[in-house]
Amino acid sequence: MIPALALSALTVLVVDEGVRIDKRGPPMEDGPVTIGLEVLRGEHASFQIVVEARDDDDTVSIVPMPGKLDMDVFVEHFVSVEKRSRNEDPERESLAFNLASRPPDEMVLGVRPDALLPLDIAPAWAYPVKLAPGERTAFFVDIFIPEDFAPGRHIAKLRVDGANDSRMVDVRLQVREPVLPYRATSAFAYYERPTLEKRFLDADAAEKQLVQMLHAHHLDVLCQVTEVEHAERLRGAYDGSWFTPEQGYRGPGQHEHASLAAIGTYGTLGEPSEAKVQIVREIAEHIPLEVEDVFVYAIDETCDSPRGPRWRALLRDHDLYPRVFVGHTCHLDPTTQDVDLVMIPGQAFDPESAAAARKQGKRVWVYNGQLPFAGPPVIDVPLTSLTLNGWIGATYDVNRWFYWETIFWNDGNRGGHGPTDVFTNVETFHNADGDTSLYDGLLVFPGRTPASLGPHDLGFDGVVPSLRLKSMRRGLEDAGLLALAAQIDPKAADAIAQRAVAAALSEVGPEEPALMTFGAGDLAVLRHELRAIVLGGRTSPARSAVERGLAALKSERKARRPAAGASGTAGAFVLFGLPAALFGIGILLAAALDFAGRKRTLAR
C-alpha cells in the first residue's frame, strides 16, 4: 500500500480532486505526507483529505488555519449507489453509456460521495463526521488564486482532529505568474425557476446564489424567460453586476457579463404569433447588448416540428434577426434543420456536419454527453468524465456546451417518480421510455429538504455544489490551460490533449470503449506539462489571444482527424478505475489510495 499519515486512531491522506473514494476499502497504511501544488493565477487548487478510522469509533473534524490563502472546505456527503443508470429493457443502452463503454461496477458502486457541504452550514447529521472502525470520510478543499495574487510560494495549513489526537496537513502552493482565462470555452446549464419557488422561502435569494455558484464554476445559465419581468429579475446575471464583491461574489470572472440568454427555454413560449413576437422584442430590449447570443429556444428534441422554422420566419419578418435568432435541440444533421441554432447531443455530434451547417450561416452547439462520445453528468461513471468534456470543448469545434439541468430534484418528467430526498436517493431521473439515471440533471443539492421527504435539511435558501460540478470546472479550467499553451506551441499542446482524449464525438463508434484517459493522476501529469509550456513563453488571457490559441489547437486536431467511427490514436489509453499513483511528479506529492486501474493501450 502507498503510505499515509497516521494519527493515534485515524489514518489521513490527500488525494486528487478527480478521485471518488468508497466509504470502505482496504486499510490505508501509515507514513508521512507532503503536499505540493502548482497553480496559475485565476485557477483553483483543489484536493481532498481522506480520513479513515482504525480500530475504534471516532468523530472527525477539520479546521483550516488562518493565512493568506483563502480556503473553502467542504465535508463530503456519502450516498449508497446500489444499481446503475439503465433502461428497463436490458437490450437498450443507458442514457449515460453504451454497453462497450460501461464502467465496471466495482469502480462506481458502493457508498460514494457527491454533495459537498460547506463547513459553516453543515448540520449535526453531517458534521463532525462519526466513523465506525474501517470507515472513511473526506473533505474537499478549494483554494482559488485571484488574478492579482502575488506569484511565489505560499503555505496553507489544515488541522485534522480526531477524538484523541490532531495533526496538521501542510499545503505548499507554487503560484505561477500567468493568468488563466475565465471561460476560455463556453459551457452553460439550465435551471427551472419554478423548482426554486416550490422549494425555498426566498426564491430570489436562492436563484442569485445558484447563478453565482455556476458562474464561479465557469458556467453561463439559462432559465425560463417568457416575460419582461423575468429578464428584469435576471439583470444582474446579464450585465455581470451579481458577480462583484459588493454582491457577495467570490471567485473568477468578476464583473463578467453573461455571454448568452435564451427566451422561452425548452419551448415555453409555445407556438409563434404576432403577439408573442412583440413579447420577444420587449424581452430582448431588456437584455444588454453585451450579451452575445440571444435566442428563442423554440422546442426540445422534436426535429420535425414546424415551430422552429415558423419562429425563424417571424423574427425575420419583424427585423429581430440577427439580434435574436431561433434554436432547438435535435439529433439529426444540422444542415437539414430550418433554424438558426441546432444543439446536438454529444452522441450525435459530428464536427464535419457541424462545419457544413456553419457554412450555411447556422450555429451548432453540443449538449449533454454519453460515453463513449463525451462525458455524461451522472454519478456512476468516472468522476473525471465531466473534466474530459472541457478537453473535448477546447479541441473540437463544438462552440458551446449545454447541460440540460442542474436542479432536477423533483423527477418531474413524464414517467418520473416525483420528489425524493436526493441526499439518500441517487435514482433521481426517470422517464416514460423506461430510463433510470443516477443524479442526471442534478449538479447542485438543495439547501432545504421538506421533512416529508427526509431528514437532510440544510436550513437555508440556496444550493451546495457536487463533486461533479467541481469536475466540470476542472475541465473548463483545463481548457484555459490548453488555450494558453497553444498560444506558444500548438503542436505540443495538441499532443498533450491527444493523450487525454484520443477520440470523441463522431470519431468514436457506438460499439467502442471510451477512448479517453480517466485517471486523475494521469490528467494531473498532463496539466503539469501544459503549465510547463505556458511558463516557457508569453501568453495572454485576453479573449482574442485565447481564441487564436484554441483555433490553432483545433487546426492541429483536424489535421490528424480519423474518419467517423474509425478511431484509435497511437499512444492513447483507456482507464477505468483509480491508478496506483494518483499524482504526477511536480503536481501533488502525496500519499494515495492503492487502487489499481485497468489501463489499455490503443494502437491505430
C-alpha positions as CSV (number, residue, x, y, z in Angstrom):
1,M,0.0,0.0,0.0
2,I,1.1,3.6,-0.5
3,P,1.8,5.2,2.9
4,A,-0.5,7.7,4.6
5,L,-0.3,9.9,7.6
6,A,-1.1,8.1,10.9
7,L,-3.0,9.6,13.8
8,S,-3.4,7.7,17.0
9,A,-6.8,6.3,15.9
10,L,-7.1,7.7,12.4
11,T,-5.3,7.5,9.1
12,V,-5.2,10.6,6.9
13,L,-4.2,11.0,3.3
14,V,-4.5,13.5,0.5
15,V,-5.9,12.6,-3.0
16,D,-6.5,14.5,-6.2
17,E,-9.8,16.3,-6.7
18,G,-10.7,13.8,-9.5
19,V,-10.9,10.7,-7.2
20,R,-14.1,9.4,-5.9
21,I,-13.4,7.2,-2.9
22,D,-15.6,4.5,-1.3
23,K,-16.6,4.7,2.3
24,R,-14.9,1.3,2.9
25,G,-11.9,-0.3,1.3
26,P,-8.6,-1.9,2.0
27,P,-7.0,-0.3,5.1
28,M,-4.8,2.7,4.4
29,E,-1.2,2.4,5.7
30,D,0.9,4.9,7.8
31,G,3.6,7.3,6.7
32,P,4.4,11.0,6.1
33,V,2.5,13.2,3.7
34,T,4.0,16.1,1.7
35,I,1.5,18.2,-0.3
36,G,2.8,20.4,-3.2
37,L,0.5,22.2,-5.6
38,E,1.2,24.2,-8.7
39,V,-1.3,26.7,-10.0
40,L,-1.7,29.7,-12.2
41,R,-3.4,32.9,-11.1
42,G,-7.1,32.7,-11.8
43,E,-7.1,29.0,-11.3
44,H,-8.3,26.7,-8.5
45,A,-6.0,24.5,-6.5
46,S,-8.3,21.7,-5.2
47,F,-7.7,18.4,-3.4
48,Q,-9.4,16.0,-1.0
49,I,-8.3,14.9,2.5
50,V,-9.4,11.4,3.3
51,V,-9.7,10.2,6.9
52,E,-10.1,6.6,7.9
53,A,-11.0,5.3,11.4
54,R,-8.8,2.4,12.5
55,D,-10.0,0.1,15.3
56,D,-12.5,2.2,17.2
57,D,-15.4,4.5,16.6
58,D,-14.2,8.1,16.1
59,T,-15.5,11.6,15.4
60,V,-13.6,13.7,12.9
61,S,-13.5,17.4,12.1
62,I,-11.2,19.7,10.2
63,V,-10.0,23.3,10.9
64,P,-8.4,25.5,8.2
65,M,-5.7,27.6,9.8
66,P,-5.7,31.4,9.2
67,G,-3.3,32.6,6.4
68,K,-3.0,34.4,3.2
69,L,-4.7,31.7,1.2
70,D,-8.5,31.7,1.2
71,M,-9.7,28.1,1.6
72,D,-13.2,26.8,1.1
73,V,-13.6,23.5,2.9
74,F,-16.5,21.1,2.4
75,V,-17.4,17.9,4.1
76,E,-18.3,15.2,1.5
77,H,-21.7,13.6,1.9
78,F,-21.8,9.9,1.1
79,V,-24.7,8.1,-0.6
80,S,-25.4,4.5,-1.4
81,V,-25.0,3.6,-5.1
82,E,-26.5,0.1,-5.4
83,K,-27.6,0.0,-9.1
84,R,-26.5,1.5,-12.3
85,S,-28.1,4.0,-14.7
86,R,-30.1,1.8,-17.1
87,N,-33.2,1.1,-19.2
88,E,-35.9,-1.3,-18.0
89,D,-35.3,-3.1,-21.3
90,P,-31.9,-4.9,-20.8
91,E,-31.4,-4.8,-24.6
92,R,-31.4,-1.0,-24.6
93,E,-28.5,1.2,-23.7
94,S,-28.4,3.6,-20.8
95,L,-28.7,7.3,-21.4
96,A,-25.2,7.6,-19.8
97,F,-23.2,5.0,-21.6
98,N,-23.3,2.2,-24.2
99,L,-22.5,-1.4,-23.3
100,A,-18.9,-1.3,-24.5
101,S,-18.2,1.9,-22.6
102,R,-20.0,1.0,-19.4
103,P,-17.6,1.5,-16.5
104,P,-17.2,-1.6,-14.3
105,D,-19.5,-1.9,-11.3
106,E,-16.6,-2.2,-8.8
107,M,-15.4,1.4,-9.5
108,V,-18.8,3.1,-9.2
109,L,-21.0,1.0,-6.8
110,G,-20.7,1.3,-3.1
111,V,-21.1,4.2,-0.7
112,R,-19.8,7.2,-2.6
113,P,-19.6,11.0,-2.0
114,D,-21.1,13.6,-4.2
115,A,-22.8,16.5,-2.3
116,L,-20.3,19.0,-0.8
117,L,-21.5,20.7,2.4
118,P,-19.6,23.9,3.4
119,L,-18.3,23.5,7.0
120,D,-20.0,26.7,8.2
121,I,-23.5,25.4,7.3
122,A,-23.0,21.6,7.7
123,P,-25.7,20.4,10.2
124,A,-25.2,18.0,13.0
125,W,-26.3,15.0,10.9
126,A,-23.3,15.6,8.6
127,Y,-20.5,17.2,10.7
128,P,-18.5,16.4,12.7
129,V,-18.3,13.1,11.0
130,K,-18.9,10.0,13.0
131,L,-16.9,7.0,11.8
132,A,-17.1,3.3,12.6
133,P,-13.9,1.2,12.5
134,G,-12.7,0.9,8.9
135,E,-14.9,3.7,7.6
136,R,-13.7,6.7,5.7
137,T,-14.8,10.3,5.2
138,A,-13.4,13.0,3.0
139,F,-13.1,16.8,2.9
140,F,-12.9,18.7,-0.3
141,V,-10.6,21.8,-0.2
142,D,-10.9,24.6,-2.7
143,I,-8.2,27.3,-2.9
144,F,-8.9,30.0,-5.5
145,I,-6.0,32.2,-6.6
146,P,-7.2,35.6,-7.7
147,E,-5.8,37.1,-10.9
148,D,-3.9,39.8,-8.9
149,F,-2.5,37.4,-6.3
150,A,1.3,37.6,-5.8
151,P,3.2,34.9,-7.6
152,G,5.6,32.8,-5.5
153,R,5.5,30.2,-2.7
154,H,2.6,30.1,-0.3
155,I,1.7,27.8,2.6
156,A,-1.7,26.8,3.8
157,K,-2.4,24.6,6.8
158,L,-5.4,22.5,7.9
159,R,-5.8,20.6,11.2
160,V,-7.5,17.2,11.2
161,D,-9.0,16.5,14.6
162,G,-10.0,13.1,16.0
163,A,-11.3,12.2,19.4
164,N,-7.8,11.7,20.9
165,D,-5.3,13.5,18.6
166,S,-4.9,16.1,15.9
167,R,-2.4,16.6,13.1
168,M,-1.5,19.4,10.7
169,V,-1.7,19.0,6.9
170,D,0.6,21.4,5.2
171,V,-0.2,22.6,1.6
172,R,2.8,24.1,-0.2
173,L,1.5,26.1,-3.1
174,Q,3.5,27.4,-6.0
175,V,1.6,30.3,-7.7
176,R,2.8,31.0,-11.2
177,E,2.6,34.4,-12.8
178,P,0.5,33.7,-15.9
179,V,-3.3,34.3,-15.6
180,L,-5.7,31.6,-16.6
181,P,-8.5,33.0,-18.8
182,Y,-12.0,32.9,-17.4
183,R,-14.5,30.9,-19.5
184,A,-11.9,30.0,-22.2
185,T,-14.5,27.8,-23.7
186,S,-18.3,28.2,-23.3
187,A,-20.5,26.0,-21.3
188,F,-23.9,26.7,-19.9
189,A,-26.5,25.0,-17.8
190,Y,-30.3,25.3,-17.2
191,Y,-32.3,25.6,-14.0
192,E,-36.0,25.7,-13.6
193,R,-37.2,28.7,-11.7
194,P,-40.5,27.1,-10.6
195,T,-38.4,24.4,-8.8
196,L,-36.8,27.2,-6.7
197,E,-40.2,28.7,-6.0
198,K,-41.6,25.4,-4.7
199,R,-38.6,24.6,-2.6
200,F,-37.4,27.8,-1.0
201,L,-38.9,30.5,1.2
202,D,-36.9,33.2,-0.8
203,A,-36.6,32.0,-4.3
204,D,-35.0,35.2,-5.5
205,A,-32.1,34.8,-3.0
206,A,-31.7,31.1,-3.9
207,E,-31.7,32.0,-7.6
208,K,-29.0,34.6,-7.2
209,Q,-26.8,32.3,-5.1
210,L,-27.3,29.5,-7.6
211,V,-26.3,31.7,-10.6
212,Q,-23.3,33.0,-8.7
213,M,-22.2,29.5,-7.9
214,L,-22.5,28.3,-11.5
215,H,-20.6,31.5,-12.7
216,A,-17.8,30.7,-10.2
217,H,-17.6,27.3,-12.0
218,H,-17.2,29.0,-15.4
219,L,-20.9,28.3,-16.4
220,D,-23.4,30.6,-18.0
221,V,-27.1,29.9,-17.2
222,L,-30.5,29.5,-18.8
223,C,-33.9,29.5,-17.2
224,Q,-37.5,30.2,-18.3
225,V,-37.7,33.8,-19.6
226,T,-41.1,34.4,-21.1
227,E,-41.9,37.8,-19.7
228,V,-40.2,41.2,-19.4
229,E,-40.3,40.8,-15.6
230,H,-38.2,37.7,-15.9
231,A,-35.5,39.5,-17.8
232,E,-35.5,42.4,-15.3
233,R,-35.1,39.9,-12.4
234,L,-32.0,38.4,-14.1
235,R,-30.4,41.8,-15.0
236,G,-27.6,41.2,-12.5
237,A,-26.7,37.9,-14.3
238,Y,-26.9,39.5,-17.7
239,D,-24.8,42.6,-17.0
240,G,-22.4,41.0,-14.5
241,S,-23.4,43.1,-11.5
242,W,-24.2,40.0,-9.5
243,F,-20.6,38.9,-9.9
244,T,-18.9,41.6,-7.7
245,P,-17.7,41.6,-4.2
246,E,-20.4,44.2,-3.3
247,Q,-22.9,41.5,-4.2
248,G,-21.2,38.9,-2.1
249,Y,-19.5,37.2,-5.0
250,R,-16.1,35.4,-4.6
251,G,-14.4,33.7,-7.4
252,P,-13.2,34.0,-11.0
253,G,-14.9,36.1,-13.7
254,Q,-15.7,39.1,-11.5
255,H,-17.8,41.7,-13.4
256,E,-18.1,39.3,-16.4
257,H,-21.5,39.6,-18.1
258,A,-23.4,36.7,-19.5
259,S,-22.4,35.6,-22.9
260,L,-25.9,34.2,-23.9
261,A,-29.5,34.4,-23.0
262,A,-32.5,32.2,-24.0
263,I,-36.1,33.3,-24.4
264,G,-38.7,30.7,-23.8
265,T,-36.3,27.9,-22.8
266,Y,-37.4,24.4,-23.7
267,G,-40.2,25.8,-25.9
268,T,-42.1,27.5,-23.0
269,L,-43.2,30.4,-25.3
270,G,-45.2,27.9,-27.3
271,E,-46.4,28.5,-30.9
272,P,-45.2,31.7,-32.6
273,S,-47.7,34.6,-33.2
274,E,-47.6,38.3,-33.8
275,A,-48.3,38.9,-30.1
276,K,-45.5,36.6,-29.0
277,V,-43.1,38.3,-31.3
278,Q,-43.8,41.5,-29.6
279,I,-43.1,39.8,-26.2
280,V,-39.7,38.6,-27.6
281,R,-38.9,42.2,-28.8
282,E,-39.7,43.6,-25.4
283,I,-37.6,40.9,-23.6
284,A,-34.7,41.4,-25.9
285,E,-34.7,45.2,-25.2
286,H,-34.1,44.3,-21.5
287,I,-31.1,42.1,-22.3
288,P,-27.9,44.2,-22.5
289,L,-26.3,44.4,-25.9
290,E,-23.1,43.0,-24.5
291,V,-24.8,39.6,-24.2
292,E,-23.6,38.0,-27.4
293,D,-26.1,35.3,-28.2
294,V,-29.8,35.8,-27.6
295,F,-32.2,33.2,-29.0
296,V,-35.7,31.8,-28.8
297,Y,-35.5,28.2,-27.7
298,A,-38.4,27.0,-29.8
299,I,-38.8,23.4,-28.9
300,D,-36.9,20.4,-27.4
301,E,-35.9,17.3,-29.3
302,T,-38.7,17.4,-31.9
303,C,-36.6,17.7,-35.1
304,D,-39.6,17.7,-37.5
305,S,-41.6,20.3,-35.6
306,P,-42.6,23.3,-37.7
307,R,-42.4,25.6,-34.7
308,G,-38.7,26.5,-35.0
309,P,-39.0,27.4,-38.7
310,R,-42.1,29.4,-38.1
311,W,-40.4,31.4,-35.3
312,R,-37.4,31.9,-37.6
313,A,-39.6,33.4,-40.4
314,L,-41.5,35.7,-38.0
315,L,-38.4,37.1,-36.3
316,R,-37.0,37.9,-39.8
317,D,-40.3,39.5,-40.9
318,H,-40.2,41.8,-37.8
319,D,-36.5,42.7,-38.1
320,L,-35.5,41.0,-34.9
321,Y,-32.9,38.8,-36.6
322,P,-29.9,38.8,-36.1
323,R,-30.1,40.2,-32.6
324,V,-32.5,37.4,-31.8
325,F,-32.2,34.0,-33.5
326,V,-34.1,30.7,-33.2
327,G,-32.8,27.4,-32.0
328,H,-33.8,23.9,-31.0
329,T,-32.3,20.6,-29.8
330,C,-32.1,17.9,-32.4
331,H,-30.0,14.8,-33.1
332,L,-30.2,15.0,-36.9
333,D,-27.8,16.5,-39.4
334,P,-27.9,20.3,-38.7
335,T,-27.7,21.2,-42.4
336,T,-31.3,19.8,-42.7
337,Q,-32.8,21.9,-39.9
338,D,-34.5,25.2,-40.8
339,V,-33.5,27.1,-37.6
340,D,-30.5,29.3,-36.8
341,L,-29.1,27.2,-34.0
342,V,-29.1,23.4,-33.6
343,M,-28.0,21.9,-30.3
344,I,-26.9,18.3,-30.8
345,P,-26.5,15.6,-28.3
346,G,-22.9,14.5,-27.7
347,Q,-23.6,11.0,-29.1
348,A,-24.9,12.5,-32.4
349,F,-22.4,15.5,-32.8
350,D,-20.3,15.3,-36.0
351,P,-17.8,18.0,-36.4
352,E,-17.9,17.8,-40.2
353,S,-21.7,18.2,-40.5
354,A,-21.5,21.0,-37.9
355,A,-18.9,22.8,-40.1
356,A,-21.1,22.3,-43.1
357,A,-24.1,23.8,-41.2
358,R,-22.0,26.8,-40.1
359,K,-21.1,27.5,-43.7
360,Q,-24.9,27.8,-44.2
361,G,-24.8,30.6,-41.5
362,K,-26.1,28.4,-38.7
363,R,-24.8,28.0,-35.2
364,V,-24.2,24.4,-34.0
365,W,-23.6,23.6,-30.3
366,V,-23.3,20.3,-28.3
367,Y,-25.3,19.3,-25.3
368,N,-25.1,16.7,-22.6
369,G,-22.9,13.6,-23.1
370,Q,-22.9,9.8,-23.3
371,L,-19.9,7.5,-23.2
372,P,-18.0,6.7,-25.3
373,F,-18.7,10.0,-27.2
374,A,-18.5,12.5,-24.3
375,G,-18.9,12.6,-20.5
376,P,-22.4,12.3,-19.0
377,P,-23.4,14.2,-15.8
378,V,-24.3,11.1,-13.8
379,I,-22.6,9.6,-10.7
380,D,-21.9,6.1,-12.0
381,V,-19.1,7.0,-14.4
382,P,-15.6,8.1,-13.6
383,L,-15.6,11.4,-11.8
384,T,-13.2,12.8,-14.4
385,S,-15.7,12.2,-17.2
386,L,-17.0,15.8,-17.0
387,T,-13.5,17.1,-16.7
388,L,-12.8,15.5,-20.1
389,N,-15.6,17.4,-21.7
390,G,-13.5,20.5,-21.1
391,W,-10.7,19.0,-23.1
392,I,-13.2,18.0,-25.9
393,G,-14.6,21.5,-25.9
394,A,-11.1,23.0,-26.3
395,T,-10.0,20.7,-29.2
396,Y,-13.2,20.1,-31.2
397,D,-15.4,22.7,-32.9
398,V,-18.4,22.4,-30.6
399,N,-18.6,26.2,-29.9
400,R,-20.8,26.0,-26.8
401,W,-21.7,23.1,-24.4
402,F,-25.2,22.9,-23.0
403,Y,-26.0,20.9,-19.8
404,W,-29.8,20.3,-19.7
405,E,-30.4,20.8,-15.9
406,T,-28.8,21.5,-12.6
407,I,-31.6,21.2,-10.0
408,F,-33.6,18.2,-11.2
409,W,-34.6,17.3,-7.6
410,N,-38.3,16.5,-8.3
411,D,-38.0,13.8,-11.0
412,G,-40.8,15.7,-12.9
413,N,-40.6,14.0,-16.3
414,R,-43.5,12.2,-17.8
415,G,-42.9,8.9,-16.2
416,G,-41.0,10.4,-13.3
417,H,-41.3,9.3,-9.7
418,G,-41.7,12.7,-8.1
419,P,-39.6,14.4,-5.4
420,T,-37.4,12.4,-3.0
421,D,-34.6,13.1,-0.6
422,V,-31.7,13.5,-3.0
423,F,-29.2,13.2,-0.2
424,T,-30.2,9.5,0.1
425,N,-31.7,8.6,-3.3
426,V,-29.4,8.7,-6.4
427,E,-32.1,7.4,-8.8
428,T,-33.4,10.9,-9.5
429,F,-34.3,10.7,-13.2
430,H,-37.0,8.5,-14.8
431,N,-38.9,8.9,-18.0
432,A,-41.7,7.2,-19.9
433,D,-39.2,5.4,-22.1
434,G,-38.1,3.3,-19.2
435,D,-34.8,5.1,-18.4
436,T,-33.3,5.5,-15.0
437,S,-30.3,7.8,-14.5
438,L,-28.3,8.5,-11.4
439,Y,-28.2,12.2,-10.5
440,D,-28.7,13.1,-14.1
441,G,-29.6,16.9,-14.3
442,L,-28.6,17.3,-10.7
443,L,-25.3,19.2,-10.3
444,V,-26.2,21.0,-7.1
445,F,-28.1,20.0,-4.0
446,P,-30.9,21.9,-2.2
447,G,-30.4,23.9,1.0
448,R,-33.9,22.9,2.1
449,T,-35.5,19.4,2.2
450,P,-39.1,19.1,3.5
451,A,-39.5,16.7,6.4
452,S,-42.0,14.8,4.3
453,L,-39.1,13.8,2.0
454,G,-36.4,13.1,4.5
455,P,-34.2,14.4,7.4
456,H,-31.4,16.0,5.3
457,D,-32.3,19.7,5.6
458,L,-29.5,22.3,5.5
459,G,-31.8,25.1,6.6
460,F,-31.1,27.8,4.1
461,D,-32.4,29.2,0.8
462,G,-29.7,28.2,-1.6
463,V,-27.7,25.3,-3.0
464,V,-24.5,23.4,-2.3
465,P,-22.2,22.0,-5.1
466,S,-21.4,18.5,-6.0
467,L,-18.1,16.7,-6.8
468,R,-19.4,16.5,-10.4
469,L,-19.7,20.3,-10.6
470,K,-16.1,20.6,-9.4
471,S,-15.1,18.1,-12.0
472,M,-16.8,20.1,-14.7
473,R,-15.0,23.3,-13.5
474,R,-11.7,21.5,-13.6
475,G,-12.2,20.6,-17.2
476,L,-13.2,24.2,-18.1
477,E,-10.0,25.4,-16.4
478,D,-8.0,22.8,-18.3
479,A,-9.4,24.3,-21.5
480,G,-7.9,27.6,-20.3
481,L,-4.5,25.8,-19.9
482,L,-4.8,24.3,-23.3
483,A,-5.6,27.8,-24.8
484,L,-2.6,29.3,-23.2
485,A,-0.2,26.5,-24.1
486,A,-1.5,26.6,-27.7
487,Q,-0.5,30.3,-27.9
488,I,3.1,29.2,-27.6
489,D,3.3,25.7,-29.1
490,P,0.0,24.4,-30.6
491,K,1.6,21.1,-31.7
492,A,2.9,20.3,-28.2
493,A,-0.5,21.3,-26.7
494,D,-2.3,19.1,-29.2
495,A,0.0,16.1,-28.4
496,I,-0.9,16.5,-24.7
497,A,-4.6,16.8,-25.5
498,Q,-4.4,13.7,-27.6
499,R,-3.2,11.7,-24.6
500,A,-6.3,12.9,-22.7
501,V,-8.8,12.4,-25.5
502,A,-7.7,10.1,-28.3
503,A,-11.1,10.4,-30.0
504,A,-14.6,11.7,-29.1
505,L,-17.9,12.6,-30.6
506,S,-18.5,11.0,-34.0
507,E,-14.9,9.8,-34.2
508,V,-15.9,7.0,-31.8
509,G,-18.1,4.2,-32.9
510,P,-21.0,3.1,-30.6
511,E,-19.5,-0.3,-30.1
512,E,-16.2,1.0,-28.9
513,P,-15.0,1.8,-25.4
514,A,-14.4,5.3,-24.4
515,L,-11.0,6.4,-25.9
516,M,-10.2,8.8,-23.1
517,T,-7.8,9.0,-20.1
518,F,-10.0,8.9,-16.9
519,G,-7.1,8.5,-14.4
520,A,-6.9,11.6,-12.1
521,G,-3.2,11.2,-11.7
522,D,-2.6,10.9,-15.5
523,L,-4.6,14.0,-16.1
524,A,-2.6,15.8,-13.4
525,V,0.6,15.0,-15.2
526,L,-0.9,16.3,-18.5
527,R,-1.9,19.5,-16.7
528,H,1.7,19.9,-15.4
529,E,3.0,19.6,-18.9
530,L,0.7,22.3,-20.1
531,R,1.8,24.6,-17.4
532,A,5.4,24.0,-18.3
533,I,4.7,25.1,-21.9
534,V,2.9,28.2,-20.6
535,L,5.8,29.1,-18.4
536,G,8.2,28.9,-21.3
537,G,6.8,31.9,-23.2
538,R,4.5,34.9,-23.3
539,T,0.7,34.3,-23.0
540,S,-2.4,36.4,-22.6
541,P,-5.8,35.7,-21.1
542,A,-7.4,38.2,-23.4
543,R,-10.3,36.9,-25.4
544,S,-8.6,37.5,-28.8
545,A,-5.5,35.7,-27.8
546,V,-7.4,32.8,-26.3
547,E,-9.5,32.4,-29.4
548,R,-6.3,32.4,-31.6
549,G,-4.8,29.7,-29.3
550,L,-7.9,27.5,-29.5
551,A,-8.1,27.9,-33.2
552,A,-4.5,26.7,-33.6
553,L,-5.2,23.8,-31.3
554,K,-8.3,22.7,-33.2
555,S,-6.4,23.1,-36.5
556,E,-3.9,20.6,-35.3
557,R,-6.5,18.1,-34.3
558,K,-8.3,18.5,-37.6
559,A,-5.1,17.7,-39.5
560,R,-5.0,14.3,-38.0
561,R,-8.7,13.5,-37.6
562,P,-9.7,10.0,-38.4
563,A,-12.9,9.2,-40.3
564,A,-16.0,9.0,-38.3
565,G,-16.1,5.7,-36.3
566,A,-12.5,4.9,-37.3
567,S,-11.0,5.9,-34.0
568,G,-8.0,4.8,-32.1
569,T,-4.9,7.0,-31.9
570,A,-1.4,5.8,-31.2
571,G,-0.3,6.4,-27.6
572,A,-3.8,7.0,-26.2
573,F,-5.2,4.8,-23.5
574,V,-8.4,4.0,-21.7
575,L,-8.5,3.9,-17.9
576,F,-11.4,2.7,-15.8
577,G,-10.6,2.7,-12.1
578,L,-8.1,4.6,-9.9
579,P,-4.4,4.5,-10.8
580,A,-1.9,3.3,-8.3
581,A,-0.1,6.7,-8.5
582,L,-2.8,9.4,-8.3
583,F,-0.5,12.3,-8.7
584,G,2.1,13.3,-11.3
585,I,5.6,14.3,-10.3
586,G,5.7,18.0,-9.5
587,I,1.9,18.2,-9.3
588,L,0.9,16.8,-5.9
589,L,3.4,14.8,-3.9
590,A,1.2,12.9,-1.5
591,A,0.1,9.5,-0.3
592,A,-2.6,7.9,-2.5
593,L,-5.2,5.2,-2.3
594,D,-3.9,1.9,-3.5
595,F,-6.4,1.2,-6.2
596,A,-5.1,-0.4,-9.4
597,G,-6.6,0.9,-12.6
598,R,-7.2,-1.1,-15.7
599,K,-5.2,0.6,-18.5
600,R,-5.4,-0.3,-22.1
601,T,-3.2,1.0,-24.8
602,L,-4.8,1.7,-28.2
603,A,-3.0,1.4,-31.4
604,R,-4.2,2.7,-34.8
